[in-house]
Amino acid sequence: MKDKFIYWHILGWLAYAGYELLGVFVQQKSWSHISLILMLSFLLFRLIEFYLCYLVVYPRLLRPGRTGLLATALAGVVALFIGMRYGVEEVLFPAVLGFHNYGGETTIGYYLFDNAYFASPMIVLSAALWAGRTALRHERENQLLRAEKRIAEVAFLKTQINPHFLYNTLNMLYSMAYPAAKPVANAILKLSELMRYMLHDTPGEQVGLDQEIDYLSNYLDLYRLRFPGSFHVNFTVTGNPAGRRVAPLVLIPFVENALKHGVLDDPENPVHIWLDVSGKQLLFEVENQRSTDHKDVSTGIGLPNLRRRLKLLYPERHALHVGAADGRFRTALQLVW
């Protein structure tokens, strides 16, 4: 994609140079070294102006709330264009080559107005191309998201093999196990709640944050039943998650990774899971001591795929930090509503 991008830019500038060269020939009926040098210098200044806007100004400032900074930056680009032309064509060329572009009778006001006029097309063109490329990239990302959603929906439908039969069977097993073995019955109940959430409560793009928290709690409770007395995980929720909504199952991969790769049986170094809701921000942190023991294969989507999912679902509204230090592994996710 990057090579194709460079190819089209080179082709466009070659076409533009040919157009300018043809214009010089039509006006003068011939080519002189002076006209060619002036044309090339003018082309260079426009190229610098174009990519300054295209690669720096518009990506950083063409967004809501930055209109004043954008106008100031564009005024600076115009001033730079005028300054470059004057320094090269009216100072350097006369000193080195013995000619300049504008006549001696040109006033400062006319020179500024004329060059501001010449600077404006590249400002408009770079804005149009940058906006078009950005729209195309967003459309491709949306197409990818729709494709991934279709794949997920197909996978979801494949897993929904008569869920009522599954729930009824689990409830039956729970009622059979409860009189004889309450821990087993509790494990079946937790498993039933987990599967209900995955198969029934998460078909949409958003779920209640409190539902996601309940899912994490049930997941941890199931692990706690699996490792009685040797499962040391602290799960803390602060703030008010009521009424907040998030993408379903967006938090569980961090917990899965911690349980897969972390030390769970050390009370001095427990796994810490912390979720905080403050204003329009959610912060989710998971920290664990790294284990060298072999663990079960995780069913999680993995951090690389999770990064892609976050980019599609929360563009420019999330931050993900992953790192390790002193034998501990830490992940921190920030979401902004």
Rosetta blueprint (number, residue, H / E / L):
1 M L
2 K H
3 D H
4 K H
5 F H
6 I H
7 Y H
8 W H
9 H H
10 I H
11 L H
12 G H
13 W H
14 L H
15 A H
16 Y H
17 A H
18 G H
19 Y H
20 E H
21 L H
22 L H
23 G H
24 V H
25 F H
26 V H
27 Q H
28 Q H
29 K L
30 S L
31 W L
32 S L
33 H H
34 I H
35 S H
36 L H
37 I H
38 L H
39 M H
40 L H
41 S H
42 F H
43 L H
44 L H
45 F H
46 R H
47 L H
48 I H
49 E H
50 F H
51 Y H
52 L H
53 C H
54 Y H
55 L H
56 V H
57 V H
58 Y H
59 P H
60 R H
61 L H
62 L L
63 R L
64 P L
65 G L
66 R L
67 T H
68 G H
69 L H
70 L H
71 A H
72 T H
73 A H
74 L H
75 A H
76 G H
77 V H
78 V H
79 A H
80 L H
81 F H
82 I H
83 G H
84 M H
85 R H
86 Y H
87 G H
88 V H
89 E H
90 E H
91 V H
92 L H
93 F H
94 P H
95 A H
96 V H
97 L L
98 G L
99 F L
100 H L
101 N L
102 Y L
103 G L
104 G L
105 E L
106 T L
107 T L
108 I H
109 G H
110 Y H
111 Y H
112 L H
113 F H
114 D H
115 N H
116 A H
117 Y H
118 F H
119 A H
120 S H
121 P H
122 M H
123 I H
124 V H
125 L H
126 S H
127 A H
128 A H
129 L H
130 W H
131 A H
132 G H
133 R H
134 T H
135 A H
136 L H
137 R H
138 H H
139 E H
140 R H
141 E H
142 N H
143 Q H
144 L H
145 L H
146 R H
147 A H
148 E H
149 K H
150 R H
151 I H
152 A H
153 E H
154 V H
155 A H
156 F H
157 L H
158 K H
159 T H
160 Q L
161 I L
162 N L
163 P H
164 H H
165 F H
166 L H
167 Y H
168 N H
169 T H
170 L H
171 N H
172 M H
173 L H
174 Y H
175 S H
176 M H
177 A H
178 Y L
179 P L
180 A L
181 A L
182 K H
183 P H
184 V H
185 A H
186 N H
187 A H
188 I H
189 L H
190 K H
191 L H
192 S H
193 E H
194 L H
195 M H
196 R H
197 Y H
198 M H
199 L H
200 H H
201 D H
202 T L
203 P L
204 G L
205 E L
206 Q L
207 V E
208 G E
209 L H
210 D H
211 Q H
212 E H
213 I H
214 D H
215 Y H
216 L H
217 S H
218 N H
219 Y H
220 L H
221 D H
222 L H
223 Y H
224 R H
225 L H
226 R H
227 F L
228 P L
229 G L
230 S L
231 F L
232 H L
233 V E
234 N E
235 F E
236 T E
237 V E
238 T E
239 G E
240 N L
241 P L
242 A L
243 G L
244 R L
245 R E
246 V E
247 A L
248 P L
249 L L
250 V L
251 L L
252 I H
253 P H
254 F H
255 V H
256 E H
257 N H
258 A H
259 L H
260 K H
261 H H
262 G E
263 V L
264 L L
265 D L
266 D L
267 P L
268 E L
269 N L
270 P L
271 V E
272 H E
273 I E
274 W E
275 L E
276 D E
277 V E
278 S E
279 G L
280 K L
281 Q E
282 L E
283 L E
284 F E
285 E E
286 V E
287 E E
288 N E
289 Q E
290 R E
291 S L
292 T L
293 D L
294 H L
295 K L
296 D L
297 V L
298 S L
299 T L
300 G L
301 I L
302 G L
303 L H
304 P H
305 N H
306 L H
307 R H
308 R H
309 R H
310 L H
311 K H
312 L H
313 L H
314 Y L
315 P L
316 E L
317 R L
318 H E
319 A E
320 L E
321 H E
322 V E
323 G E
324 A E
325 A E
326 D L
327 G L
328 R E
329 F E
330 R E
331 T E
332 A E
333 L E
334 Q E
335 L E
336 V E
337 W L
